[in-house]
Amino acid sequence: MMSASDIAILVNLLDGWQNLFLKGNQRGMFFIWLSDHAKMEIHAETFKEKLSEWLLGTTDAKALYAEIFTIHAEILWVSHRTKP
């Protein structure tokens, strides 16, 4: 099990990646996907808080890292496959 501070570091990395790679419509598409994937309403303003809350509920370390990599992959996919 990861601590809240460990998850906060990972969430900060994801926040930095989405801010770096996603522009305009890409951000909207990403947050629609993430809200559907996490089954909770997540917006740019609540990204870090809601993502931390969701990831803290993951008890299996492998599942937690799988979610982190899935979100990172989605950020990269959206940034390269859609227009800003």
The first five atom37 places (N, CA, C, CB, O) and aatype in JSON, in Angstrom:
{
  "aatype": [12, 12, 15, 0, 15, 3, 9, 0, 9, 10, 19, 2, 10, 10, 3, 7, 17, 5, 2, 10, 13, 10, 11, 7, 2, 5, 1, 7, 12, 13, 13, 9, 17, 10, 15, 3, 8, 0, 11, 12, 6, 9, 8, 0, 6, 16, 13, 11, 6, 11, 10, 15, 6, 17, 10, 10, 7, 16, 16, 3, 0, 11, 0, 10, 18, 0, 6, 9, 13, 16, 9, 8, 0, 6, 9, 10, 17, 19, 15, 8, 1, 16, 11, 14],
  "atom_mask": [
    [1, 1, 1, 1, 1],
    [1, 1, 1, 1, 1],
    [1, 1, 1, 1, 1],
    [1, 1, 1, 1, 1],
    [1, 1, 1, 1, 1],
    [1, 1, 1, 1, 1],
    [1, 1, 1, 1, 1],
    [1, 1, 1, 1, 1],
    [1, 1, 1, 1, 1],
    [1, 1, 1, 1, 1],
    [1, 1, 1, 1, 1],
    [1, 1, 1, 1, 1],
    [1, 1, 1, 1, 1],
    [1, 1, 1, 1, 1],
    [1, 1, 1, 1, 1],
    [1, 1, 1, 0, 1],
    [1, 1, 1, 1, 1],
    [1, 1, 1, 1, 1],
    [1, 1, 1, 1, 1],
    [1, 1, 1, 1, 1],
    [1, 1, 1, 1, 1],
    [1, 1, 1, 1, 1],
    [1, 1, 1, 1, 1],
    [1, 1, 1, 0, 1],
    [1, 1, 1, 1, 1],
    [1, 1, 1, 1, 1],
    [1, 1, 1, 1, 1],
    [1, 1, 1, 0, 1],
    [1, 1, 1, 1, 1],
    [1, 1, 1, 1, 1],
    [1, 1, 1, 1, 1],
    [1, 1, 1, 1, 1],
    [1, 1, 1, 1, 1],
    [1, 1, 1, 1, 1],
    [1, 1, 1, 1, 1],
    [1, 1, 1, 1, 1],
    [1, 1, 1, 1, 1],
    [1, 1, 1, 1, 1],
    [1, 1, 1, 1, 1],
    [1, 1, 1, 1, 1],
    [1, 1, 1, 1, 1],
    [1, 1, 1, 1, 1],
    [1, 1, 1, 1, 1],
    [1, 1, 1, 1, 1],
    [1, 1, 1, 1, 1],
    [1, 1, 1, 1, 1],
    [1, 1, 1, 1, 1],
    [1, 1, 1, 1, 1],
    [1, 1, 1, 1, 1],
    [1, 1, 1, 1, 1],
    [1, 1, 1, 1, 1],
    [1, 1, 1, 1, 1],
    [1, 1, 1, 1, 1],
    [1, 1, 1, 1, 1],
    [1, 1, 1, 1, 1],
    [1, 1, 1, 1, 1],
    [1, 1, 1, 0, 1],
    [1, 1, 1, 1, 1],
    [1, 1, 1, 1, 1],
    [1, 1, 1, 1, 1],
    [1, 1, 1, 1, 1],
    [1, 1, 1, 1, 1],
    [1, 1, 1, 1, 1],
    [1, 1, 1, 1, 1],
    [1, 1, 1, 1, 1],
    [1, 1, 1, 1, 1],
    [1, 1, 1, 1, 1],
    [1, 1, 1, 1, 1],
    [1, 1, 1, 1, 1],
    [1, 1, 1, 1, 1],
    [1, 1, 1, 1, 1],
    [1, 1, 1, 1, 1],
    [1, 1, 1, 1, 1],
    [1, 1, 1, 1, 1],
    [1, 1, 1, 1, 1],
    [1, 1, 1, 1, 1],
    [1, 1, 1, 1, 1],
    [1, 1, 1, 1, 1],
    [1, 1, 1, 1, 1],
    [1, 1, 1, 1, 1],
    [1, 1, 1, 1, 1],
    [1, 1, 1, 1, 1],
    [1, 1, 1, 1, 1],
    [1, 1, 1, 1, 1]
  ],
  "atom_positions": [
    [[0.85, -1.18, 0.0], [0.0, 0.0, 0.0], [0.89, 1.24, 0.0], [-0.96, 0.0, 1.22], [1.88, 1.31, 0.73]],
    [[0.54, 2.2, -0.8], [1.31, 3.44, -0.88], [0.71, 4.48, 0.06], [1.34, 3.97, -2.34], [-0.49, 4.5, 0.32]],
    [[1.58, 5.34, 0.55], [1.12, 6.39, 1.46], [0.5, 7.53, 0.66], [2.3, 6.92, 2.32], [0.64, 7.62, -0.56]],
    [[-0.19, 8.39, 1.37], [-0.82, 9.55, 0.72], [0.23, 10.46, 0.1], [-1.67, 10.35, 1.74], [-0.01, 11.06, -0.95]],
    [[1.4, 10.58, 0.73], [2.45, 11.44, 0.16], [3.03, 10.84, -1.11], [3.57, 11.67, 1.19], [3.39, 11.57, -2.03]],
    [[3.12, 9.5, -1.18], [3.58, 8.85, -2.41], [2.6, 9.09, -3.55], [3.77, 7.33, -2.19], [3.0, 9.39, -4.67]],
    [[1.33, 8.96, -3.25], [0.3, 9.19, -4.27], [0.29, 10.65, -4.69], [-1.08, 8.76, -3.75], [0.07, 10.96, -5.86]],
    [[0.51, 11.56, -3.75], [0.55, 12.99, -4.08], [1.67, 13.28, -5.08], [0.75, 13.83, -2.81], [1.49, 14.11, -5.97]],
    [[2.81, 12.62, -4.94], [3.91, 12.79, -5.89], [3.49, 12.33, -7.28], [5.17, 12.02, -5.42], [3.74, 13.02, -8.26]],
    [[2.86, 11.16, -7.35], [2.42, 10.63, -8.65], [1.35, 11.52, -9.27], [1.88, 9.2, -8.49], [1.36, 11.75, -10.48]],
    [[0.43, 12.02, -8.47], [-0.62, 12.9, -8.97], [-0.02, 14.21, -9.48], [-1.67, 13.19, -7.86], [-0.46, 14.74, -10.5]],
    [[0.98, 14.73, -8.78], [1.66, 15.94, -9.25], [2.34, 15.71, -10.59], [2.69, 16.42, -8.22], [2.33, 16.58, -11.45]],
    [[2.94, 14.53, -10.77], [3.55, 14.19, -12.07], [2.5, 14.15, -13.17], [4.28, 12.84, -11.98], [2.7, 14.71, -14.25]],
    [[1.37, 13.48, -12.9], [0.3, 13.42, -13.9], [-0.25, 14.81, -14.21], [-0.83, 12.51, -13.41], [-0.55, 15.11, -15.36]],
    [[-0.38, 15.64, -13.2], [-0.86, 17.0, -13.41], [0.12, 17.78, -14.28], [-1.06, 17.72, -12.05], [-0.3, 18.51, -15.18]],
    [[1.39, 17.63, -14.03], [2.4, 18.29, -14.86], [2.36, 17.81, -16.29], [0.0, 0.0, 0.0], [2.48, 18.61, -17.22]],
    [[2.21, 16.5, -16.48], [2.15, 15.94, -17.83], [0.93, 16.45, -18.58], [2.13, 14.41, -17.79], [1.02, 16.83, -19.75]],
    [[-0.23, 16.45, -17.92], [-1.43, 16.89, -18.64], [-1.36, 18.38, -18.94], [-2.71, 16.58, -17.83], [-1.85, 18.82, -19.98]],
    [[-0.74, 19.17, -18.05], [-0.57, 20.6, -18.34], [0.43, 20.84, -19.46], [-0.12, 21.33, -17.08], [0.28, 21.79, -20.23]],
    [[1.45, 20.0, -19.55], [2.48, 20.14, -20.57], [1.98, 19.71, -21.95], [3.71, 19.34, -20.19], [2.21, 20.39, -22.94]],
    [[1.3, 18.57, -22.01], [0.96, 17.97, -23.29], [-0.41, 18.36, -23.85], [1.01, 16.51, -23.16], [-0.58, 18.36, -25.07]],
    [[-1.37, 18.68, -23.0], [-2.74, 18.88, -23.48], [-3.09, 20.35, -23.58], [-3.72, 18.18, -22.56], [-2.85, 21.13, -22.65]],
    [[-3.65, 20.71, -24.71], [-4.07, 22.09, -24.96], [-5.52, 22.1, -25.46], [-3.13, 22.78, -26.0], [-5.95, 21.16, -26.13]],
    [[-6.25, 23.14, -25.13], [-7.59, 23.36, -25.67], [-8.52, 22.16, -25.57], [0.0, 0.0, 0.0], [-8.78, 21.65, -24.48]],
    [[-9.03, 21.73, -26.73], [-9.99, 20.63, -26.79], [-9.42, 19.32, -26.27], [-10.47, 20.44, -28.2], [-10.16, 18.47, -25.78]],
    [[-8.11, 19.16, -26.36], [-7.48, 17.94, -25.87], [-7.74, 17.76, -24.37], [-5.97, 17.96, -26.16], [-7.99, 16.65, -23.91]],
    [[-7.67, 18.85, -23.64], [-7.9, 18.78, -22.19], [-9.33, 18.33, -21.9], [-7.62, 20.14, -21.52], [-9.57, 17.5, -21.02]],
    [[-10.29, 18.9, -22.66], [-11.68, 18.5, -22.48], [-11.89, 17.03, -22.76], [0.0, 0.0, 0.0], [-12.58, 16.34, -22.0]],
    [[-11.3, 16.55, -23.85], [-11.42, 15.13, -24.19], [-10.8, 14.24, -23.12], [-10.76, 14.85, -25.55], [-11.35, 13.2, -22.77]],
    [[-9.65, 14.66, -22.6], [-8.98, 13.88, -21.55], [-9.84, 13.81, -20.29], [-7.62, 14.49, -21.23], [-9.97, 12.74, -19.7]],
    [[-10.41, 14.93, -19.88], [-11.2, 14.93, -18.65], [-12.51, 14.17, -18.82], [-11.48, 16.35, -18.21], [-13.01, 13.59, -17.85]],
    [[-13.06, 14.15, -20.01], [-14.24, 13.3, -20.27], [-13.85, 11.84, -20.11], [-14.82, 13.57, -21.69], [-14.55, 11.07, -19.45]],
    [[-12.72, 11.46, -20.72], [-12.25, 10.07, -20.61], [-11.97, 9.72, -19.16], [-10.98, 9.86, -21.46], [-12.41, 8.67, -18.68]],
    [[-11.24, 10.59, -18.45], [-10.86, 10.3, -17.06], [-12.08, 10.19, -16.16], [-9.91, 11.38, -16.54], [-12.13, 9.31, -15.29]],
    [[-13.06, 11.06, -16.34], [-14.28, 10.98, -15.55], [-14.99, 9.66, -15.77], [-15.22, 12.15, -15.89], [-15.48, 9.04, -14.82]],
    [[-15.04, 9.22, -17.02], [-15.66, 7.94, -17.34], [-14.84, 6.79, -16.76], [-15.81, 7.78, -18.86], [-15.41, 5.85, -16.2]],
    [[-13.54, 6.85, -16.91], [-12.65, 5.79, -16.44], [-12.71, 5.65, -14.91], [-11.21, 6.06, -16.89], [-12.78, 4.54, -14.38]],
    [[-12.68, 6.77, -14.21], [-12.68, 6.75, -12.74], [-14.09, 6.66, -12.16], [-12.0, 8.0, -12.2], [-14.26, 6.46, -10.96]],
    [[-15.09, 6.81, -13.02], [-16.5, 6.78, -12.6], [-16.79, 7.84, -11.54], [-16.85, 5.39, -12.05], [-17.5, 7.6, -10.56]],
    [[-16.21, 9.03, -11.76], [-16.48, 10.2, -10.93], [-16.25, 11.43, -11.77], [-15.59, 10.21, -9.64], [-15.49, 11.4, -12.74]],
    [[-16.9, 12.51, -11.41], [-16.78, 13.76, -12.16], [-15.44, 14.42, -11.83], [-17.97, 14.72, -11.82], [-15.2, 14.81, -10.68]],
    [[-14.57, 14.54, -12.84], [-13.26, 15.16, -12.65], [-13.09, 16.27, -13.68], [-12.11, 14.1, -12.78], [-13.27, 16.05, -14.87]],
    [[-12.74, 17.44, -13.2], [-12.5, 18.61, -14.05], [-11.08, 19.1, -13.8], [-13.54, 19.74, -13.79], [-10.42, 18.65, -12.86]],
    [[-10.63, 20.03, -14.62], [-9.28, 20.58, -14.46], [-9.09, 21.18, -13.06], [-9.01, 21.65, -15.53], [-8.02, 21.06, -12.47]],
    [[-10.13, 21.82, -12.54], [-10.03, 22.48, -11.24], [-9.93, 21.48, -10.09], [-11.23, 23.38, -11.02], [-9.35, 21.79, -9.05]],
    [[-10.5, 20.29, -10.27], [-10.53, 19.3, -9.19], [-9.63, 18.1, -9.49], [-11.95, 18.82, -8.95], [-9.71, 17.08, -8.8]],
    [[-8.8, 18.21, -10.51], [-8.0, 17.08, -11.0], [-7.18, 16.43, -9.89], [-7.08, 17.53, -12.12], [-7.3, 15.23, -9.64]],
    [[-6.35, 17.2, -9.22], [-5.44, 16.64, -8.22], [-6.2, 16.06, -7.03], [-4.47, 17.7, -7.74], [-5.88, 14.97, -6.55]],
    [[-7.2, 16.77, -6.56], [-7.97, 16.32, -5.4], [-8.73, 15.03, -5.71], [-8.95, 17.41, -4.96], [-8.65, 14.06, -4.95]],
    [[-9.47, 15.02, -6.82], [-10.29, 13.86, -7.16], [-9.43, 12.65, -7.53], [-11.24, 14.2, -8.31], [-9.75, 11.52, -7.16]],
    [[-8.34, 12.9, -8.27], [-7.47, 11.79, -8.66], [-6.8, 11.18, -7.43], [-6.41, 12.26, -9.67], [-6.69, 9.96, -7.34]],
    [[-6.36, 12.0, -6.51], [-5.76, 11.49, -5.26], [-6.76, 10.65, -4.49], [-5.26, 12.65, -4.38], [-6.44, 9.56, -4.02]],
    [[-7.97, 11.16, -4.38], [-9.03, 10.44, -3.67], [-9.28, 9.07, -4.31], [-10.34, 11.26, -3.66], [-9.4, 8.06, -3.62]],
    [[-9.35, 9.05, -5.64], [-9.62, 7.81, -6.36], [-8.46, 6.83, -6.21], [-9.89, 8.1, -7.84], [-8.67, 5.65, -5.96]],
    [[-7.22, 7.32, -6.37], [-6.06, 6.44, -6.28], [-5.82, 5.93, -4.86], [-4.83, 7.15, -6.78], [-5.33, 4.82, -4.68]],
    [[-6.15, 6.72, -3.85], [-6.01, 6.26, -2.47], [-6.93, 5.09, -2.17], [-6.3, 7.41, -1.5], [-6.66, 4.29, -1.27]],
    [[-8.01, 4.97, -2.92], [-8.93, 3.85, -2.76], [-8.42, 2.56, -3.38], [0.0, 0.0, 0.0], [-9.02, 1.5, -3.17]],
    [[-7.33, 2.64, -4.14], [-6.75, 1.45, -4.76], [-5.81, 0.8, -3.76], [-6.0, 1.81, -6.09], [-4.82, 1.4, -3.35]],
    [[-6.11, -0.44, -3.38], [-5.33, -1.1, -2.34], [-4.19, -1.95, -2.89], [-6.22, -1.96, -1.5], [-3.22, -2.2, -2.18]],
    [[-4.28, -2.38, -4.12], [-3.25, -3.22, -4.72], [-2.21, -2.35, -5.44], [-3.88, -4.25, -5.7], [-2.57, -1.54, -6.29]],
    [[-0.95, -2.53, -5.1], [0.12, -1.7, -5.69], [0.2, -1.87, -7.21], [1.47, -2.06, -5.07], [0.4, -0.89, -7.93]],
    [[0.04, -3.1, -7.7], [0.1, -3.32, -9.15], [-1.05, -2.61, -9.85], [0.06, -4.83, -9.46], [-0.85, -2.02, -10.91]],
    [[-2.22, -2.66, -9.27], [-3.38, -1.97, -9.86], [-3.18, -0.46, -9.84], [-4.67, -2.35, -9.11], [-3.57, 0.23, -10.77]],
    [[-2.57, 0.04, -8.77], [-2.3, 1.47, -8.67], [-1.36, 1.93, -9.77], [-1.71, 1.82, -7.29], [-1.63, 2.91, -10.46]],
    [[-0.26, 1.21, -9.94], [0.68, 1.58, -11.0], [0.07, 1.4, -12.38], [1.95, 0.76, -10.89], [0.37, 2.16, -13.3]],
    [[-0.78, 0.4, -12.55], [-1.47, 0.21, -13.83], [-2.35, 1.42, -14.14], [-2.32, -1.08, -13.81], [-2.4, 1.87, -15.28]],
    [[-3.03, 1.94, -13.14], [-3.86, 3.13, -13.34], [-3.01, 4.35, -13.7], [-4.7, 3.43, -12.09], [-3.37, 5.11, -14.6]],
    [[-1.88, 4.52, -13.02], [-0.98, 5.64, -13.31], [-0.5, 5.56, -14.76], [0.23, 5.65, -12.34], [-0.54, 6.55, -15.48]],
    [[-0.04, 4.38, -15.18], [0.45, 4.22, -16.55], [-0.67, 4.37, -17.58], [1.12, 2.86, -16.71], [-0.44, 4.91, -18.66]],
    [[-1.86, 3.9, -17.25], [-3.0, 4.06, -18.15], [-3.34, 5.53, -18.35], [-4.22, 3.3, -17.62], [-3.59, 5.97, -19.47]],
    [[-3.35, 6.3, -17.28], [-3.65, 7.73, -17.37], [-2.56, 8.44, -18.16], [-3.79, 8.36, -15.97], [-2.86, 9.29, -19.0]],
    [[-1.31, 8.11, -17.9], [-0.21, 8.72, -18.64], [-0.31, 8.38, -20.12], [1.15, 8.26, -18.08], [-0.11, 9.25, -20.97]],
    [[-0.6, 7.13, -20.44], [-0.75, 6.73, -21.84], [-1.89, 7.48, -22.51], [-0.99, 5.21, -21.94], [-1.77, 7.88, -23.67]],
    [[-2.98, 7.68, -21.81], [-4.11, 8.42, -22.37], [-3.73, 9.88, -22.63], [-5.32, 8.35, -21.42], [-4.14, 10.45, -23.65]],
    [[-2.97, 10.48, -21.73], [-2.5, 11.86, -21.95], [-1.69, 11.93, -23.24], [-1.65, 12.36, -20.75], [-1.91, 12.81, -24.07]],
    [[-0.76, 11.0, -23.41], [0.07, 10.99, -24.62], [-0.77, 10.71, -25.86], [1.18, 9.95, -24.49], [-0.56, 11.34, -26.89]],
    [[-1.71, 9.76, -25.78], [-2.53, 9.42, -26.93], [-3.36, 10.62, -27.37], [-3.44, 8.22, -26.6], [-3.4, 10.96, -28.55]],
    [[-4.03, 11.25, -26.41], [-4.88, 12.41, -26.75], [-4.03, 13.53, -27.32], [-5.64, 12.9, -25.5], [-4.45, 14.2, -28.27]],
    [[-2.85, 13.75, -26.77], [-2.02, 14.86, -27.24], [-1.51, 14.64, -28.66], [-0.84, 15.06, -26.3], [-1.25, 15.61, -29.38]],
    [[-1.35, 13.39, -29.07], [-0.82, 13.12, -30.4], [-1.89, 12.82, -31.44], [0.13, 11.97, -30.34], [-1.63, 12.93, -32.64]],
    [[-3.09, 12.44, -31.02], [-4.12, 12.01, -31.96], [-5.22, 13.04, -32.2], [-4.74, 10.76, -31.47], [-6.05, 12.84, -33.09]],
    [[-5.24, 14.1, -31.46], [-6.3, 15.09, -31.63], [-5.7, 16.48, -31.8], [-7.27, 15.07, -30.43], [-4.56, 16.73, -31.41]],
    [[-6.48, 17.36, -32.38], [-6.03, 18.74, -32.56], [-6.33, 19.55, -31.3], [-6.71, 19.39, -33.8], [-7.37, 19.34, -30.67]],
    [[-5.42, 20.46, -30.93], [-5.66, 21.28, -29.73], [-6.88, 22.18, -29.86], [-4.45, 22.14, -29.43], [-7.21, 22.92, -28.94]]
  ]
}
